[in-house]
Amino acid sequence: TQRMKCYVPVDKHYCNVQVDKVIPNCGHTEQMECHTSPSSHKCSHPCEKILTCEHQCKKKCSEYCSSSFCTELVYATLQCGHFEMVPCNEKQRLTSHYIFWLR
């Protein structure tokens, strides 16, 4: 129970008790203060999306994700036949230097 100061208007009192609420944008449940609107809360769960490059997104649920940000390391075969590990998001930039990509 919180004590309210008599000189503070009632609409300025906020309940700070931590409660579970469902975030409408993604359906995840997160703890937040009672007065917090779940639609304005940024979800901190891991993203569950599979990117167009077929790798799992490594960002948080509330963050924008795209294959252009994928940092999953992939094997690339150099023109000389040697292998090198490079971030997935660099495939387009490096395509002319490699023969093919391995997942």
Order of alpha helices (4+ residues) and beta strands (2+ residues): beta-beta-beta-beta-alpha-beta
